[in-house]
Structure formats: structure tokens, C-alpha cells
């Protein structure tokens, strides 16, 4: 992997800046993980209603989702079109990794939110925090793949890269499948909640969250970079507790909720 000079005076200076961002993200998400596991529910979706006024006013769900996810795509466009290193753009592994990141966020930003039925609002604070994270993470991932690291063509056939790509697209397919299951629970115009069934939902309450964790674990494996590994870890720290909260919520709301289901990991947790 060959490094090139970037926005900063030297590539080493930008890498040091990126390393600092990675450490800050890991520290903040570790703190958030503890808070979430202790019972704090991030006030968006089903948990927005009745949340403390300290979290700010409610933001429409569709608007919040599109705006907070958009920085990832903007980062790819800006870094690729205006600040790219040609050797990165010519590298097949770089291209594939950038495609993986972009395909996910095209779905998350431009497809998924427009297909949700009965979407709930978000409080202002989590909306702003999500937007800030996506801005920083979009920079880290896009900048690394378009300027900082040039993967050799041989990396395309390395077992680690191949395994990571397979894991990523497996998680991506599972994510699409379980999002569809959740979406189809409601008929047009319905806003209530029902018990999801099918796929990994027969084993865990957070099948959609597990799918996304699988995705970014594969991405981190294929990329092998600090930003990619950070993204996989922060994803798990963020949506792992969300799966636990959903599981507890389902058990409270539905008397006939399957007791054999786990929260996030089949048969274990």
C-alpha cells in the first residue's frame, strides 16, 4: 500500500489527523455504548415520542434521514471529483471498496427513507449528532480510498480482501431483505407495530442491525485500514444496543412475542 501527499503539508500529517479523529470516534461511541446499555434510548423513531425536551424539537423523519446520511455521498463525490489521486482511482481494489461504500449509502440515503411506511420523527440532537458523524466518517472513508491509500492490484485476489467483499455483500443482501420484511409489516397508511417474522428475525429481534454490522465488518476486513475498522466498531457500538432496546420493547409490547428469540446474536445474545 503506497501513500501519497494529501490536503495537509505531508501525508503523514493528514494520517495523524485521521488517527486522532478515529480515536475520538471510538472514545465517544464507547461512552455512548455504556449509556445506551444502561437504558438511555436514542430519541428517534419509536423512542422520539415523550423524550426529554433537552433533546430539542422533533425533526420530520424523512428529512432527518436524508440529510444526516447525505454527507457520506457528498464526501465520495467531492473527494473523487476534485481531490483524488489518480493512482487510487485506477486501483481495482480502491474502486471496489469505494463502490461498496457508495452503494450502501445510495440505498440508505436515496432509496430506503422513501420506502418507509409510517416513519417516525427524530429529535434535533440525535439528528445533528448523526449528521456530524456521517460528515466525519464520510471524509475518513472517501479520503482514504481516493487519496491516501493505493491498494496494489494483487490485493484484489488476497484471501482477506475476497473474504471481506463476500461478507460485505452478504450483509448488504441481508440488510435489504430484512428492511423489506419490516417495511411489509405495514400496509399503506398503517402506522402501528407488528412482530417481524422471517429470515434472521426468527432468531433475533435486531436482524436488520445484525445485517449492517456484518456489512461493515466485511468492509473493514477488505480494507484493513484504521478508518474502516473504526467504522465497523462504531457501527456495532451504536446499533448493537439499539437491537437490545428493540428486543426489550417487543417483549413488553407483545405478550405472544417469541421468547426464544435473542436480541442480536442468534442463540447467544
C-alpha positions as CSV (number, residue, x, y, z in Angstrom):
1,X,0.0,0.0,0.0
2,X,1.6,3.2,-1.2
3,X,0.9,6.6,0.4
4,X,0.7,10.0,-1.3
5,X,0.6,13.6,-0.2
6,X,-2.8,14.9,0.5
7,X,-4.6,18.1,1.7
8,X,-2.0,18.6,4.5
9,X,1.6,19.6,4.1
10,X,2.5,15.9,4.2
11,X,0.6,12.7,4.0
12,X,1.9,11.8,7.5
13,X,0.3,15.0,8.9
14,X,-3.1,14.1,7.4
15,X,-2.8,10.5,8.6
16,X,-2.0,11.7,12.1
17,X,-5.2,13.9,11.9
18,X,-7.2,10.9,10.7
19,X,-5.8,8.8,13.6
20,X,-6.9,11.5,16.0
21,X,-10.4,11.5,14.5
22,X,-10.5,7.7,14.8
23,X,-9.6,7.8,18.5
24,X,-12.2,10.5,19.2
25,X,-14.9,8.5,17.4
26,X,-14.0,5.3,19.3
27,X,-14.0,7.1,22.6
28,X,-17.3,8.9,22.1
29,X,-19.0,5.7,20.8
30,X,-17.7,3.7,23.8
31,X,-19.2,6.2,26.1
32,X,-22.5,6.2,24.1
33,X,-22.5,2.4,24.2
34,X,-22.3,2.4,28.0
35,X,-25.1,5.0,28.2
36,X,-27.3,3.0,25.8
37,X,-26.8,-0.3,27.5
38,X,-27.7,1.4,30.8
39,X,-31.1,2.3,29.4
40,X,-30.8,5.6,27.6
41,X,-32.8,5.3,24.3
42,X,-31.7,7.5,21.5
43,X,-34.7,9.7,20.8
44,X,-35.6,8.9,17.2
45,X,-38.0,6.5,15.6
46,X,-40.3,4.8,18.2
47,X,-38.4,6.4,21.1
48,X,-38.8,10.0,20.0
49,X,-42.3,10.5,21.5
50,X,-42.1,11.6,25.1
51,X,-38.4,12.2,25.0
52,X,-37.0,15.0,27.1
53,X,-37.2,18.5,25.8
54,X,-33.4,18.7,26.3
55,X,-33.0,16.7,23.1
56,X,-34.7,19.5,21.1
57,X,-37.7,19.7,18.9
58,X,-38.8,17.0,16.6
59,X,-37.4,16.8,13.0
60,X,-39.5,15.1,10.3
61,X,-38.2,11.6,9.9
62,X,-37.8,11.6,6.1
63,X,-35.9,15.0,6.2
64,X,-33.7,13.9,9.0
65,X,-32.8,10.6,7.5
66,X,-31.9,12.0,4.1
67,X,-29.9,15.0,5.4
68,X,-28.0,13.1,8.0
69,X,-26.9,10.3,5.6
70,X,-26.2,12.6,2.6
71,X,-22.6,13.7,3.8
72,X,-21.3,10.2,3.0
73,X,-22.3,10.5,-0.6
74,X,-21.1,14.1,-0.8
75,X,-17.8,13.1,0.5
76,X,-17.4,10.4,-2.2
77,X,-18.3,12.9,-4.9
78,X,-16.1,15.7,-3.6
79,X,-13.1,13.5,-2.9
80,X,-13.4,11.6,-6.2
81,X,-14.1,14.6,-8.5
82,X,-11.9,17.3,-7.0
83,X,-9.2,15.9,-4.8
84,X,-8.5,12.4,-5.9
85,X,-5.1,10.8,-6.5
86,X,-5.3,9.1,-10.0
87,X,-3.5,6.1,-8.7
88,X,-6.2,5.5,-6.2
89,X,-9.0,5.8,-8.8
90,X,-7.1,3.5,-11.2
91,X,-6.7,0.8,-8.5
92,X,-9.2,-2.0,-8.8
93,X,-9.4,-2.7,-5.0
94,X,-9.8,1.0,-4.3
95,X,-12.6,1.2,-6.9
96,X,-14.4,-1.8,-5.4
97,X,-14.1,-0.6,-1.8
98,X,-15.4,2.8,-2.9
99,X,-18.3,1.2,-4.8
100,X,-19.2,-0.9,-1.7
101,X,-19.4,2.3,0.5
102,X,-21.3,4.2,-2.2
103,X,-23.8,1.5,-3.0
104,X,-24.7,1.2,0.7
105,X,-25.3,4.9,1.1
106,X,-27.2,5.3,-2.2
107,X,-29.6,2.9,-0.7
108,X,-29.6,4.4,2.8
109,X,-29.9,8.0,1.5
110,X,-31.9,7.9,-1.7
111,X,-33.9,4.7,-1.6
112,X,-34.6,3.4,1.9
113,X,-36.1,6.5,3.5
114,X,-38.6,7.0,0.7
115,X,-39.9,3.5,1.1
116,X,-40.6,3.6,4.8
117,X,-44.2,3.4,5.8
118,X,-45.3,5.3,8.9
119,X,-41.8,6.7,9.6
120,X,-41.4,8.4,12.9
121,X,-39.6,11.8,13.6
122,X,-36.2,12.3,15.2
123,X,-35.3,14.8,18.0
124,X,-32.9,17.6,16.9
125,X,-29.9,16.4,19.0
126,X,-29.6,12.9,17.6
127,X,-30.2,14.3,14.1
128,X,-27.3,16.7,14.5
129,X,-25.1,14.1,16.0
130,X,-25.8,11.6,13.2
131,X,-25.1,14.3,10.6
132,X,-21.8,15.2,12.3
133,X,-20.8,11.5,12.4
134,X,-21.7,10.9,8.8
135,X,-19.7,14.0,7.8
136,X,-16.6,12.9,9.7
137,X,-16.9,9.2,8.7
138,X,-17.6,10.1,5.0
139,X,-14.4,12.1,5.0
140,X,-12.4,9.3,6.6
141,X,-13.6,6.6,4.2
142,X,-13.7,8.6,1.0
143,X,-10.4,10.4,1.6
144,X,-8.6,7.2,2.4
145,X,-9.9,5.4,-0.7
146,X,-9.4,8.3,-3.1
147,X,-6.2,9.8,-2.0
148,X,-4.4,8.3,1.0
149,X,-4.0,4.5,0.3
150,X,-3.3,3.0,-3.1
151,X,-4.0,-0.7,-2.9
152,X,-1.9,-2.9,-5.3
153,X,-3.8,-4.9,-7.9
154,X,-2.7,-8.1,-6.1
155,X,-4.8,-7.1,-3.1
156,X,-7.9,-7.8,-5.3
157,X,-7.1,-11.6,-5.0
158,X,-5.8,-11.7,-1.5
159,X,-7.9,-14.0,0.7
160,X,-8.5,-11.3,3.3
161,X,-9.9,-8.9,0.6
162,X,-12.0,-11.6,-1.1
163,X,-13.4,-12.7,2.3
164,X,-14.2,-9.2,3.2
165,X,-16.0,-8.5,0.0
166,X,-18.1,-11.7,0.4
167,X,-19.0,-10.8,4.0
168,X,-19.9,-7.2,3.0
169,X,-22.3,-8.2,0.2
170,X,-23.8,-10.9,2.3
171,X,-24.6,-8.3,4.9
172,X,-25.8,-5.9,2.3
173,X,-28.2,-8.5,0.9
174,X,-29.4,-9.4,4.4
175,X,-29.9,-5.8,5.1
176,X,-32.1,-5.3,2.1
177,X,-34.1,-8.4,2.9
178,X,-34.8,-7.5,6.5
179,X,-35.6,-3.9,5.7
180,X,-38.2,-5.3,3.2
181,X,-39.6,-7.5,6.0
182,X,-40.0,-4.6,8.3
183,X,-41.5,-2.4,5.6
184,X,-44.0,-5.0,4.5
185,X,-45.3,-5.3,8.1
186,X,-47.4,-2.2,7.4
187,X,-49.9,-1.8,4.7
188,X,-50.0,1.7,3.0
189,X,-51.4,4.2,5.6
190,X,-50.7,2.0,8.6
191,X,-48.5,3.3,11.4
192,X,-48.7,0.6,14.2
193,X,-46.1,-2.0,15.1
194,X,-46.2,-5.8,14.4
195,X,-44.0,-8.7,15.2
196,X,-41.4,-9.2,12.3
197,X,-41.1,-12.7,11.1
198,X,-38.9,-14.5,8.6
199,X,-35.2,-14.5,7.8
200,X,-33.0,-13.8,10.8
201,X,-36.0,-12.2,12.6
202,X,-36.9,-15.8,13.5
203,X,-33.7,-15.8,15.6
204,X,-33.1,-12.2,16.7
205,X,-35.1,-9.0,17.2
206,X,-32.4,-6.9,15.6
207,X,-31.9,-8.8,12.3
208,X,-31.6,-5.5,10.3
209,X,-29.0,-4.2,12.8
210,X,-27.1,-7.5,12.7
211,X,-27.1,-7.3,8.9
212,X,-25.5,-3.9,8.9
213,X,-22.9,-4.9,11.4
214,X,-22.0,-7.8,9.1
215,X,-21.7,-5.4,6.2
216,X,-19.2,-3.1,7.8
217,X,-17.2,-5.9,9.4
218,X,-16.7,-7.2,5.8
219,X,-15.8,-3.7,4.7
220,X,-13.2,-3.4,7.5
221,X,-11.8,-6.8,6.6
222,X,-11.4,-6.0,3.0
223,X,-10.0,-2.5,3.5
224,X,-7.8,-3.3,6.5
225,X,-7.5,0.5,7.2
226,X,-7.9,2.2,10.6
227,X,-10.9,4.3,9.3
228,X,-12.7,1.2,8.0
229,X,-12.1,-0.7,11.3
230,X,-13.3,2.3,13.3
231,X,-16.4,2.4,11.2
232,X,-17.2,-1.3,11.9
233,X,-16.6,-0.9,15.6
234,X,-18.6,2.4,16.0
235,X,-21.5,0.8,14.0
236,X,-21.6,-2.2,16.4
237,X,-21.3,0.1,19.4
238,X,-24.2,2.3,18.2
239,X,-26.8,-0.1,16.8
240,X,-26.0,-3.1,18.9
241,X,-27.6,-1.5,22.0
242,X,-30.5,-0.4,19.7
243,X,-31.2,-4.1,19.0
244,X,-31.2,-4.8,22.7
245,X,-33.7,-2.0,23.3
246,X,-35.9,-3.1,20.5
247,X,-35.9,-6.6,21.9
248,X,-36.9,-5.4,25.3
249,X,-39.6,-3.2,23.7
250,X,-41.0,-6.1,21.7
251,X,-41.2,-8.3,24.8
252,X,-43.0,-5.6,26.7
253,X,-45.4,-4.7,23.9
254,X,-46.4,-8.2,22.7
255,X,-47.5,-10.9,25.1
256,X,-47.0,-13.5,22.3
257,X,-43.6,-12.3,21.3
258,X,-41.3,-15.4,20.6
259,X,-39.4,-16.0,23.9
260,X,-36.7,-18.0,22.1
261,X,-35.5,-15.0,20.1
262,X,-32.3,-13.3,21.2
263,X,-31.6,-9.6,20.7
264,X,-28.7,-9.5,18.3
265,X,-26.7,-12.8,18.0
266,X,-28.7,-16.0,17.3
267,X,-28.8,-18.4,20.2
268,X,-26.3,-16.3,22.2
269,X,-27.3,-12.7,23.0
